Amino acid sequence: MIPIHLRISGFLSYRDPVELDFNAFDLACISGHNGAGKSSLLDAITWTLFGEARGKSSDVINLHADVKAAEVILTFEHEGNKYRVQRSLPRGKNTVLEFQVLDSRQQTADDESLAVSSQPSTVKGTWKPLTEKTTRDTQARIEQTLRLDYETFVNASFFLQGKADQFTQQNASKRKDVLSNILGLEMWEEYKNRTAEKRKKIEAEVETIDGRMAEIDAELAEEEARKLRLGELQTSLNQLSTAREAQESVLQNLKRTSALVEEQRKLTSTLATGLERSRAALASLEIRLAEKEAERASYADLVTRAKEIESAYKAWQKARKDLEELDKSAAEFHEHQKERAPLQERIAVEKAKLEEEKRSLLVEEEAVSDQQSAIGNIKKEIE
């Protein structure tokens, strides 16, 4: 860790803001009267980095009534990166700790306008926050970055006033811990653990790859058999395609036949309806014919009585009225005879038509029956 800039305000002996630019000198000797603030400069470094200084934490605030808080900002370089730690302790409140790293690739006009007290002129770029959610976590992040805690720092890099021999006064176990922290042995232990984890992961991946390679080799060994099987399946597919096309052709024919059958069915239904009408008309004509036959029989009876009428001619005068009636009856009879002739002719014509339609319907019915039988046979073949 190489310090670059230190700013102190309201901390121990320093009521007003004081700044120290470490780039201005290579070697420095701090001298002055007692209470001038020599040790306060060193305490400011340990306090801002680790929250540790002489006395209680609340004692770091300057006693002057105008001082509301103690604040120290330390900018330093570590392993090629520039960091800034800002620790402040408002009177009667908790410590506020911020940790930042400089991103020199991003520089704006706002960066250059920052106050010299918060960023030295030699530092250009954008500060990116590394502050965690809690002060404890942020402190752990700082110590992890430096790979030093307070005890290691004051025993190896920074000797406190009156405690230059503190390291030699430690027991063997404590000195071992300090040296281990200084040499970064715990880092190598961490590297060892990471390496072991990575090795396990790689071995698992290799095992997975080996298994996959074995599967691929097995699949490659079956390549010829699969090609033969593929050829067989392709041949079968072609055959099925041909059969499918034939079945589709049969299906289309069946659809056309079914449509024709449906048309014939409709025609048959129409003809059947017409036949029923004709039969009803024929029945009506037969009834009328029977009526006319009965009427004719009645008239024939009158005709058979002509001899009686002739024998009674002599009594014509007496029976004149009867004769007139008979004349009227004869006239009516002749009229009925005239009406009967066309009716008989019409009945004969209608009978002939009905017989012809009956024969035609029987032929069509037989054709439809044959078609239905053919459709039934085709459906059985499809199934």
Sine and cosine of phi, psi and omega as CSV:
sin_phi,cos_phi,sin_psi,cos_psi,sin_omega,cos_omega
0.00,0.00,0.78,-0.62,0.01,-1.00
-0.87,-0.49,0.91,-0.41,0.02,-1.00
-0.93,0.37,0.62,-0.78,0.01,-1.00
-0.91,-0.42,-0.70,0.72,-0.10,-1.00
-0.46,-0.89,0.63,-0.77,0.01,-1.00
-0.74,-0.68,0.75,-0.66,0.06,-1.00
-0.80,-0.60,0.78,-0.63,-0.05,-1.00
-0.84,-0.55,0.68,-0.73,0.03,-1.00
-0.50,-0.86,0.82,-0.57,0.04,-1.00
0.91,0.42,0.39,0.92,-0.07,-1.00
-0.94,-0.33,0.86,-0.50,0.02,-1.00
0.75,0.66,-0.89,-0.45,-0.10,-1.00
-0.97,0.26,-0.20,0.98,-0.14,-0.99
-0.98,-0.20,0.97,-0.22,0.04,-1.00
-0.98,0.17,-0.74,0.67,-0.02,-1.00
-1.00,-0.01,0.38,-0.92,-0.01,-1.00
-0.87,0.49,0.70,-0.71,0.04,-1.00
-0.74,-0.68,0.68,-0.74,-0.01,-1.00
-0.85,-0.53,0.54,-0.84,0.00,-1.00
-0.71,-0.71,0.88,-0.47,0.00,-1.00
-0.99,-0.17,0.94,-0.33,-0.05,-1.00
-0.96,0.29,-0.25,0.97,0.05,-1.00
-0.97,0.25,-0.19,0.98,-0.04,-1.00
-0.99,0.16,-0.14,0.99,-0.03,-1.00
-0.46,-0.89,0.35,-0.94,0.06,-1.00
-0.99,-0.17,-0.60,0.80,-0.02,-1.00
-0.64,-0.76,0.70,-0.72,-0.06,-1.00
-0.72,-0.70,0.55,-0.83,0.10,-0.99
-0.85,-0.52,0.85,-0.52,-0.04,-1.00
-1.00,-0.09,0.83,-0.55,0.00,-1.00
-0.67,-0.74,0.37,-0.93,0.01,-1.00
0.34,-0.94,0.12,-0.99,0.01,-1.00
-0.94,0.34,0.28,-0.96,0.08,-1.00
-0.87,0.49,0.71,-0.70,0.00,-1.00
0.99,0.12,0.03,1.00,-0.01,-1.00
-0.96,0.28,-0.32,0.95,0.05,-1.00
0.94,-0.35,0.33,0.94,0.00,-1.00
-0.90,0.44,-0.79,0.61,-0.02,-1.00
-0.93,0.37,-0.43,0.90,-0.01,-1.00
-0.90,0.44,-0.53,0.85,0.05,-1.00
-0.89,0.46,-0.68,0.73,-0.01,-1.00
-0.95,0.30,-0.63,0.78,0.05,-1.00
-0.89,0.45,-0.55,0.84,0.00,-1.00
-0.88,0.48,-0.59,0.81,0.00,-1.00
-0.93,0.37,-0.74,0.67,-0.01,-1.00
-0.92,0.38,-0.56,0.83,-0.03,-1.00
-0.94,0.35,-0.70,0.71,-0.03,-1.00
-0.94,0.35,-0.53,0.85,-0.01,-1.00
-0.99,0.15,-0.67,0.74,-0.15,-0.99
-0.84,-0.54,-0.08,1.00,-0.04,-1.00
0.96,0.30,0.35,0.94,-0.04,-1.00
-0.88,-0.47,0.72,-0.69,0.08,-1.00
-0.42,-0.91,0.05,-1.00,0.01,-1.00
-0.91,0.41,0.64,-0.76,0.06,-1.00
0.98,0.20,-0.20,-0.98,0.00,-1.00
-0.97,0.26,0.31,-0.95,-0.05,-1.00
-0.89,0.46,-0.64,0.77,-0.03,-1.00
-0.94,0.34,-0.29,0.96,-0.03,-1.00
-0.97,0.26,-0.19,0.98,-0.05,-1.00
-0.96,0.26,-0.26,0.97,0.00,-1.00
-0.98,0.21,0.75,-0.66,0.02,-1.00
-0.85,0.53,0.63,-0.77,-0.12,-0.99
-0.97,0.24,-0.20,0.98,-0.02,-1.00
-0.88,0.47,0.63,-0.77,-0.09,-1.00
-0.90,0.44,-0.48,0.88,-0.03,-1.00
-0.97,0.25,-0.27,0.96,-0.05,-1.00
-0.99,0.16,0.86,-0.52,-0.02,-1.00
-0.99,-0.14,-0.33,0.94,-0.05,-1.00
-0.30,-0.95,0.43,-0.90,0.14,-0.99
-0.99,-0.16,0.71,-0.71,-0.03,-1.00
-0.59,-0.81,0.71,-0.70,0.05,-1.00
-0.72,-0.70,0.73,-0.68,0.06,-1.00
-0.85,-0.53,0.85,-0.53,-0.01,-1.00
-0.86,-0.51,0.82,-0.57,0.10,-0.99
-0.95,-0.30,0.75,-0.66,-0.05,-1.00
-0.54,-0.84,0.28,-0.96,0.03,-1.00
-0.93,-0.36,0.66,-0.75,-0.01,-1.00
-0.50,-0.87,0.87,-0.49,0.03,-1.00
0.80,0.60,0.69,0.72,0.09,-1.00
1.00,0.08,-0.10,0.99,0.02,-1.00
-0.92,-0.38,0.47,-0.88,0.04,-1.00
-0.96,-0.27,0.73,-0.68,-0.04,-1.00
-0.82,-0.57,0.36,-0.93,0.07,-1.00
-0.67,-0.74,0.79,-0.61,0.05,-1.00
-0.90,-0.43,0.79,-0.62,0.01,-1.00
-0.82,-0.58,0.89,-0.45,0.00,-1.00
-0.84,-0.54,0.75,-0.66,0.02,-1.00
-0.70,-0.71,0.51,-0.86,0.01,-1.00
-0.72,-0.69,1.00,-0.09,0.07,-1.00
-0.91,0.41,0.54,-0.84,-0.03,-1.00
-0.89,0.46,0.80,-0.60,0.03,-1.00
0.98,0.21,0.16,0.99,-0.02,-1.00
-0.79,-0.62,-0.01,-1.00,-0.02,-1.00
-1.00,0.07,0.31,-0.95,-0.01,-1.00
-0.94,0.35,0.62,-0.78,0.09,-1.00
-0.92,-0.40,0.83,-0.56,-0.08,-1.00
-0.81,-0.59,0.77,-0.64,0.04,-1.00
-0.78,-0.62,0.62,-0.78,-0.03,-1.00
-0.75,-0.66,0.77,-0.64,-0.08,-1.00
-0.66,-0.75,0.39,-0.92,0.09,-1.00
-0.80,-0.60,0.56,-0.83,-0.07,-1.00
-1.00,0.02,0.78,-0.62,0.13,-0.99
-0.97,-0.25,0.99,-0.13,-0.10,-1.00
-0.96,0.28,-0.16,0.99,0.00,-1.00
-0.97,0.24,-0.37,0.93,-0.01,-1.00
-0.93,-0.36,0.88,-0.48,-0.01,-1.00
-0.66,-0.75,0.76,-0.65,-0.02,-1.00
-0.79,-0.61,0.12,-0.99,0.04,-1.00
-0.90,0.44,-0.53,0.85,0.02,-1.00
-0.91,0.42,-0.58,0.81,0.02,-1.00
-0.89,0.47,-0.67,0.74,-0.05,-1.00
-0.96,0.28,-0.33,0.94,0.00,-1.00
-1.00,0.00,0.01,1.00,0.03,-1.00
-0.89,0.45,0.55,-0.84,0.00,-1.00
-0.90,0.43,0.56,-0.83,0.00,-1.00
-0.89,0.46,-0.48,0.88,-0.02,-1.00
-0.91,0.41,-0.45,0.89,-0.02,-1.00
-0.98,-0.18,-0.36,0.93,0.01,-1.00
-0.50,-0.86,0.86,-0.52,-0.01,-1.00
-0.91,0.41,0.40,-0.92,-0.06,-1.00
-0.90,0.44,-0.39,0.92,-0.01,-1.00
-0.99,0.16,-0.16,0.99,-0.03,-1.00
-0.97,-0.26,0.91,-0.43,-0.01,-1.00
-0.83,-0.56,0.69,-0.73,0.01,-1.00
0.61,-0.79,-0.28,-0.96,-0.03,-1.00
-0.90,-0.44,0.76,-0.65,0.04,-1.00
-0.99,0.14,0.83,-0.56,0.04,-1.00
-0.97,-0.25,0.76,-0.65,-0.08,-1.00
-0.94,0.33,0.66,-0.75,0.15,-0.99
-0.89,-0.46,0.12,0.99,-0.06,-1.00
-0.90,0.43,0.72,-0.69,0.02,-1.00
-1.00,0.01,-0.05,-1.00,-0.06,-1.00
-0.94,0.35,-0.52,0.85,-0.03,-1.00
-0.83,-0.55,0.34,-0.94,0.04,-1.00
-0.89,0.45,-0.62,0.78,0.01,-1.00
-0.88,0.48,-0.71,0.70,-0.01,-1.00
-0.92,0.38,-0.60,0.80,0.05,-1.00
-0.90,0.43,-0.66,0.75,0.04,-1.00
-0.88,0.48,-0.67,0.74,0.03,-1.00
-0.90,0.44,-0.57,0.82,0.03,-1.00
-0.91,0.40,-0.64,0.77,0.03,-1.00
-0.90,0.44,-0.74,0.67,-0.02,-1.00
-0.91,0.41,-0.56,0.83,0.05,-1.00
-0.92,0.39,-0.62,0.78,0.02,-1.00
-0.92,0.40,-0.72,0.70,-0.01,-1.00
-0.97,0.23,-0.33,0.94,-0.14,-0.99
0.82,0.57,0.60,0.80,0.02,-1.00
-0.60,-0.80,0.62,-0.79,0.21,-0.98
-0.95,-0.32,-0.01,-1.00,-0.09,-1.00
-0.88,0.48,-0.70,0.71,-0.05,-1.00
-0.88,0.47,-0.71,0.71,0.02,-1.00
-0.91,0.42,-0.64,0.77,-0.04,-1.00
-0.89,0.46,-0.72,0.70,-0.07,-1.00
-0.98,0.18,-0.20,0.98,0.04,-1.00
-0.99,-0.14,-0.29,0.96,-0.10,-0.99
-0.85,-0.52,-0.69,0.73,-0.14,-0.99
-0.93,-0.37,-0.34,0.94,-0.18,-0.98
-0.58,-0.81,0.96,-0.28,-0.03,-1.00
-1.00,-0.01,0.81,-0.59,0.03,-1.00
-0.97,0.25,0.39,-0.92,0.00,-1.00
-0.88,0.48,0.79,-0.61,0.02,-1.00
0.98,0.22,0.08,1.00,-0.04,-1.00
-0.76,-0.65,0.61,0.79,-0.01,-1.00
-0.92,0.39,-0.47,0.88,0.00,-1.00
-0.99,-0.15,0.34,0.94,-0.06,-1.00
-0.87,0.50,-0.61,0.79,-0.03,-1.00
-0.91,0.42,-0.66,0.75,-0.04,-1.00
-0.94,0.33,-0.38,0.93,-0.01,-1.00
-0.99,0.12,-0.16,0.99,-0.02,-1.00
-0.97,0.25,0.42,-0.91,0.08,-1.00
-0.96,0.27,0.16,-0.99,-0.11,-0.99
-0.87,0.50,-0.66,0.75,-0.02,-1.00
-0.90,0.44,-0.67,0.74,-0.01,-1.00
-0.92,0.39,-0.67,0.74,0.02,-1.00
-0.89,0.45,-0.59,0.81,0.03,-1.00
-0.90,0.44,-0.66,0.75,0.02,-1.00
-0.90,0.44,-0.67,0.74,0.00,-1.00
-0.89,0.45,-0.74,0.68,0.01,-1.00
-0.89,0.45,-0.60,0.80,0.03,-1.00
-0.89,0.46,-0.65,0.76,0.03,-1.00
-0.93,0.38,-0.63,0.77,-0.01,-1.00
-0.90,0.44,-0.72,0.69,-0.04,-1.00
-0.98,0.21,-0.16,0.99,0.02,-1.00
0.95,0.30,0.53,0.85,-0.03,-1.00
-0.91,0.42,-0.56,0.83,0.02,-1.00
-0.91,0.42,-0.46,0.89,0.06,-1.00
-0.91,0.41,-0.64,0.76,0.02,-1.00
-0.93,0.37,-0.56,0.83,0.07,-1.00
-0.90,0.43,-0.64,0.77,0.05,-1.00
-0.91,0.41,-0.66,0.75,0.05,-1.00
-0.87,0.49,-0.64,0.77,0.01,-1.00
-0.88,0.48,-0.72,0.70,0.00,-1.00
-0.90,0.44,-0.66,0.75,0.02,-1.00
-0.89,0.45,-0.66,0.76,0.00,-1.00
-0.89,0.46,-0.66,0.75,0.01,-1.00
-0.89,0.46,-0.67,0.74,0.02,-1.00
-0.90,0.43,-0.68,0.74,0.00,-1.00
-0.91,0.41,-0.60,0.80,0.03,-1.00
-0.89,0.46,-0.70,0.71,0.02,-1.00
-0.87,0.50,-0.67,0.75,-0.01,-1.00
-0.90,0.43,-0.69,0.73,-0.01,-1.00
-0.91,0.40,-0.66,0.75,0.03,-1.00
-0.88,0.48,-0.64,0.77,0.04,-1.00
-0.90,0.43,-0.65,0.76,0.03,-1.00
-0.91,0.41,-0.66,0.75,0.03,-1.00
-0.88,0.47,-0.67,0.74,0.02,-1.00
-0.88,0.47,-0.66,0.75,0.04,-1.00
-0.90,0.44,-0.68,0.73,0.00,-1.00
-0.91,0.43,-0.67,0.74,0.03,-1.00
-0.87,0.50,-0.69,0.73,0.03,-1.00
-0.88,0.48,-0.67,0.74,0.02,-1.00
-0.91,0.42,-0.65,0.76,0.03,-1.00
-0.89,0.46,-0.64,0.76,0.04,-1.00
-0.89,0.47,-0.66,0.75,0.04,-1.00
-0.90,0.45,-0.65,0.76,0.00,-1.00
-0.91,0.42,-0.69,0.72,0.03,-1.00
-0.87,0.50,-0.68,0.73,0.02,-1.00
-0.89,0.46,-0.65,0.76,0.02,-1.00
-0.92,0.39,-0.63,0.78,0.03,-1.00
-0.91,0.43,-0.60,0.80,0.02,-1.00
-0.89,0.45,-0.47,0.88,0.00,-1.00
-1.00,-0.05,0.18,0.98,-0.10,-0.99
-0.88,0.47,-0.75,0.66,-0.03,-1.00
-0.88,0.48,-0.72,0.69,0.01,-1.00
-0.87,0.49,-0.63,0.78,0.00,-1.00
-0.93,0.36,-0.57,0.82,0.05,-1.00
-0.90,0.44,-0.70,0.71,0.04,-1.00
-0.87,0.49,-0.70,0.71,0.02,-1.00
-0.88,0.47,-0.62,0.78,0.02,-1.00
-0.90,0.44,-0.66,0.75,0.04,-1.00
-0.89,0.46,-0.69,0.73,0.03,-1.00
-0.88,0.48,-0.70,0.72,0.00,-1.00
-0.90,0.43,-0.59,0.81,0.01,-1.00
-0.91,0.41,-0.68,0.73,0.04,-1.00
-0.88,0.47,-0.71,0.70,0.03,-1.00
-0.87,0.49,-0.64,0.77,0.02,-1.00
-0.89,0.45,-0.68,0.74,0.02,-1.00
-0.89,0.46,-0.69,0.73,0.02,-1.00
-0.88,0.47,-0.69,0.72,0.02,-1.00
-0.90,0.44,-0.60,0.80,0.02,-1.00
-0.90,0.44,-0.68,0.73,0.03,-1.00
-0.89,0.46,-0.71,0.70,0.02,-1.00
-0.89,0.46,-0.61,0.79,0.00,-1.00
-0.91,0.42,-0.67,0.74,0.03,-1.00
-0.88,0.47,-0.66,0.75,0.02,-1.00
-0.89,0.45,-0.69,0.72,0.02,-1.00
-0.89,0.45,-0.62,0.78,0.04,-1.00
-0.90,0.44,-0.63,0.77,0.04,-1.00
-0.89,0.46,-0.70,0.71,0.04,-1.00
-0.88,0.48,-0.65,0.76,-0.01,-1.00
-0.89,0.46,-0.66,0.75,0.03,-1.00
-0.89,0.45,-0.67,0.74,0.04,-1.00
-0.88,0.48,-0.66,0.75,0.02,-1.00
-0.89,0.45,-0.63,0.77,0.03,-1.00
-0.89,0.46,-0.69,0.73,0.02,-1.00
-0.90,0.44,-0.69,0.73,0.03,-1.00
-0.88,0.47,-0.66,0.75,0.02,-1.00
-0.89,0.46,-0.63,0.78,0.03,-1.00
-0.90,0.43,-0.67,0.74,0.03,-1.00
-0.90,0.44,-0.67,0.74,0.02,-1.00
-0.88,0.48,-0.63,0.77,0.02,-1.00
-0.90,0.44,-0.65,0.76,0.06,-1.00
-0.89,0.45,-0.69,0.72,0.02,-1.00
-0.89,0.46,-0.61,0.79,0.02,-1.00
-0.89,0.46,-0.70,0.71,0.02,-1.00
-0.89,0.47,-0.68,0.73,0.01,-1.00
-0.89,0.45,-0.68,0.73,0.02,-1.00
-0.87,0.49,-0.66,0.75,0.02,-1.00
-0.89,0.46,-0.66,0.76,0.02,-1.00
-0.90,0.43,-0.70,0.72,0.00,-1.00
-0.91,0.41,-0.62,0.78,0.03,-1.00
-0.89,0.46,-0.65,0.76,0.04,-1.00
-0.89,0.46,-0.68,0.73,0.04,-1.00
-0.89,0.45,-0.63,0.78,0.02,-1.00
-0.89,0.46,-0.66,0.75,0.03,-1.00
-0.89,0.46,-0.66,0.75,0.03,-1.00
-0.88,0.47,-0.69,0.73,-0.02,-1.00
-0.90,0.44,-0.67,0.75,0.04,-1.00
-0.88,0.47,-0.65,0.76,0.03,-1.00
-0.90,0.44,-0.66,0.75,0.03,-1.00
-0.90,0.43,-0.65,0.76,0.02,-1.00
-0.89,0.46,-0.68,0.74,0.03,-1.00
-0.88,0.47,-0.65,0.76,0.02,-1.00
-0.90,0.44,-0.66,0.76,0.01,-1.00
-0.92,0.40,-0.62,0.78,0.03,-1.00
-0.90,0.44,-0.62,0.78,0.05,-1.00
-0.89,0.45,-0.71,0.70,0.01,-1.00
-0.90,0.43,-0.58,0.81,0.02,-1.00
-0.90,0.43,-0.66,0.75,0.03,-1.00
-0.89,0.46,-0.64,0.77,0.03,-1.00
-0.89,0.46,-0.70,0.71,0.00,-1.00
-0.91,0.42,-0.61,0.79,0.03,-1.00
-0.89,0.46,-0.67,0.74,0.04,-1.00
-0.89,0.46,-0.66,0.75,0.03,-1.00
-0.90,0.43,-0.66,0.75,0.02,-1.00
-0.89,0.46,-0.64,0.77,0.02,-1.00
-0.88,0.47,-0.62,0.79,0.03,-1.00
-0.89,0.45,-0.70,0.72,0.02,-1.00
-0.92,0.39,-0.57,0.82,0.03,-1.00
-0.90,0.44,-0.59,0.81,0.04,-1.00
-0.88,0.47,-0.63,0.78,0.05,-1.00
-0.91,0.42,-0.61,0.79,-0.01,-1.00
-0.90,0.44,-0.65,0.76,0.00,-1.00
-0.91,0.42,-0.34,0.94,0.01,-1.00
-1.00,0.02,0.10,0.99,-0.03,-1.00
-0.88,0.48,-0.59,0.81,0.02,-1.00
-0.89,0.45,-0.63,0.77,0.03,-1.00
-0.90,0.44,-0.64,0.77,0.01,-1.00
-0.91,0.42,-0.66,0.76,-0.01,-1.00
-0.91,0.42,-0.63,0.77,0.00,-1.00
-0.93,0.36,-0.38,0.92,0.00,-1.00
-0.99,-0.13,0.21,0.98,-0.04,-1.00
-0.88,0.47,-0.56,0.83,-0.03,-1.00
-0.88,0.47,-0.45,0.89,0.02,-1.00
-1.00,-0.09,0.49,0.87,-0.11,-0.99
-0.89,0.46,-0.61,0.79,-0.05,-1.00
-0.90,0.45,-0.63,0.78,0.00,-1.00
-0.95,0.32,-0.51,0.86,-0.10,-0.99
-0.94,-0.35,0.54,0.84,-0.04,-1.00
-0.86,0.50,-0.67,0.74,-0.01,-1.00
-0.89,0.46,-0.62,0.79,0.02,-1.00
-0.91,0.41,-0.60,0.80,0.01,-1.00
-0.91,0.42,-0.67,0.74,0.03,-1.00
-0.87,0.49,-0.62,0.79,0.02,-1.00
-0.92,0.40,-0.63,0.78,0.03,-1.00
-0.90,0.43,-0.59,0.81,0.05,-1.00
-0.88,0.47,-0.68,0.73,0.03,-1.00
-0.88,0.47,-0.66,0.75,0.00,-1.00
-0.90,0.44,-0.62,0.78,0.01,-1.00
-0.90,0.44,-0.66,0.75,0.03,-1.00
-0.88,0.48,-0.69,0.73,0.02,-1.00
-0.90,0.44,-0.62,0.78,0.00,-1.00
-0.87,0.49,-0.69,0.72,0.01,-1.00
-0.89,0.45,-0.62,0.79,0.03,-1.00
-0.90,0.45,-0.68,0.73,0.02,-1.00
-0.90,0.43,-0.59,0.81,0.03,-1.00
-0.89,0.45,-0.65,0.76,0.04,-1.00
-0.89,0.46,-0.66,0.75,0.00,-1.00
-0.93,0.38,-0.56,0.83,-0.08,-1.00
-0.92,0.40,-0.63,0.78,-0.06,-1.00
-0.84,0.54,-0.81,0.59,0.02,-1.00
-0.90,0.43,-0.53,0.85,0.02,-1.00
-0.91,0.43,-0.67,0.74,0.02,-1.00
-0.90,0.44,-0.65,0.76,0.05,-1.00
-0.89,0.46,-0.68,0.73,-0.01,-1.00
-0.90,0.43,-0.65,0.76,0.02,-1.00
-0.88,0.47,-0.66,0.75,0.00,-1.00
-0.89,0.45,-0.69,0.72,0.01,-1.00
-0.88,0.47,-0.72,0.70,-0.02,-1.00
-0.90,0.44,-0.62,0.79,0.04,-1.00
-0.88,0.47,-0.68,0.73,0.00,-1.00
-0.88,0.47,-0.68,0.73,0.02,-1.00
-0.88,0.47,-0.71,0.71,-0.04,-1.00
-0.90,0.43,-0.63,0.78,0.03,-1.00
-0.90,0.44,-0.65,0.76,0.02,-1.00
-0.90,0.43,-0.71,0.70,0.02,-1.00
-0.89,0.45,-0.59,0.80,0.01,-1.00
-0.90,0.44,-0.70,0.71,0.02,-1.00
-0.89,0.45,-0.67,0.75,0.00,-1.00
-0.89,0.45,-0.67,0.74,0.00,-1.00
-0.92,0.40,-0.60,0.80,0.03,-1.00
-0.90,0.44,-0.64,0.77,0.03,-1.00
-0.90,0.43,-0.71,0.70,0.00,-1.00
-0.91,0.42,-0.62,0.78,0.02,-1.00
-0.89,0.46,-0.64,0.77,0.03,-1.00
-0.91,0.41,-0.64,0.77,0.02,-1.00
-0.90,0.43,-0.69,0.72,0.02,-1.00
-0.89,0.46,-0.65,0.76,0.02,-1.00
-0.88,0.48,-0.66,0.75,0.03,-1.00
-0.90,0.43,-0.66,0.75,0.01,-1.00
-0.90,0.43,-0.67,0.74,0.02,-1.00
-0.90,0.44,-0.61,0.79,0.05,-1.00
-0.90,0.43,-0.66,0.75,0.02,-1.00
-0.90,0.44,-0.67,0.74,0.02,-1.00
-0.89,0.46,-0.67,0.74,0.03,-1.00
-0.87,0.49,-0.68,0.74,0.02,-1.00
-0.90,0.44,-0.65,0.76,0.00,-1.00
-0.91,0.41,-0.66,0.75,0.03,-1.00
-0.88,0.47,-0.63,0.77,0.03,-1.00
-0.90,0.44,-0.63,0.78,0.03,-1.00
-0.91,0.42,-0.63,0.78,0.01,-1.00
-0.90,0.43,-0.70,0.71,-0.01,-1.00
-0.92,0.39,0.00,0.00,0.00,0.00
